[in-house]
Amino acid sequence: MQAFQLVGWRQPAELREVPVPEPGPGQVLVKVGGAGACHSDLHILEAPGPPSGFATELPFTLGHENAGWVERPGPGVTGFAPGDPVMVYGPWGCGVCANCREGRENYCQKVSGQGGGLGGGYDGGMAEYLLVPAARFLIPLGTLDPRQVAPLSDAGLTSYHAVKRSLHLLGPGSTAVVIGVGGLGQMAIQTVRALSAATTVVAVDTDARKLETAKRMGADEVLLSGEETVTRIKDITGQQGAQLVLDMVGLDPTLRMAAQVARVLGHLTIVGLGGGALPVDFSSPPHECSVASPYWGSLPELMDVITLAQQQKIKMLVEHFPLERASEAYRLLHDGKIQGRAVVTPHP
């Protein structure tokens, strides 16, 4: 089969011929319908060497946002049959620690919880087939098309988890600010709309086209990032700041803005991997504003995300690329030319 693999650090990934994996006991071979191209992949592709905690030997197959159809269950697997459409939960934990027992394998206490394609020691899904190490990582999709919903396993789940932890702050009269409205930000807007319809959602970005998309996705206010952005958000919130600020970028300028527009006793959540630093002193962020950097989400939360998609309350804007154009998808992602999420489709 063909697989899109990283073969060397700071080298272009390559489409290579590799053997089709054979599922062992408890494992499942999945025929990949869609594999999302994520900024996390770009961090790996552009890294000078293995990041801290990276446990995968090169070459390995990229792709941690995966959905498809069960091809072949391994011995002992029950509940799934060939042809079943499934979403693949991305963080693969040990399954036995306290966090994993609660479905929070993203915070596994024994292994990285990074899963396939992200440095956890497994190949990812930018290939014709993906070997999933345990059936518990598969969630039935029902009538959803794996090629359309694959990014929900990360972009959808990460955004859902980031919003859900702050739901007690949201409601009538509340404001949520989403800084950066690419694929993740678009999902965050829709998630706030789905979980707290009375919240005013403010979208901020440097790209006017993405703001137009954000408006269609449910943002009440869209602001082009600039000198007046903080003043405008303060005006919208009665000079108090927002209950929830989601920075989906994570660069120094966006984190500085996030600290300025958050409110006392609010939440400032850093989702983006831009590598910036939040300015922290006695008055910044505002007093008792909780700062968190959540990672992915839990298995039960992914089930919630799929339910919202089935109810048509959230929808991923996707652009499809065949496997042989995976390099192009990442190039466009790097250049900021993907409006939603690029999805590689080995079996269109």
Buried (B, 14 or more C-beta within 10 A) or exposed (E): BBBBBBEEEEEEBBBBEBEEBEBEEBBBBBBBBBBBBBBBBBBBBEBEEBEEEBEBEEBBBBBBBBBBBBBBBBEEBEEBEEEBBBBBBBBBBBBEBEBBEEBBBBBBEEBBBBBBBBBBBBBBBBBBBBBBBBBBBBBBBEEBEBBBBBBBBBBBBBBBBBBBBBEEBBEEEBBBBBBBBBBBBBBBBBBBBBBBEEBBBBBBBBBEEBBBBBBEBBBBBBBEBEEEBBEBBBEBBEEBBBBBBBBBBBBBEBBBBBBBBBBEEBBBBBBBBBEBEBBEEEEBBBEEBBBEBBBBBBBEBBBBBBEBBBEEBBBBBBBBBEBEBBBBBBBBBBEEEBBBBBBBBBBE
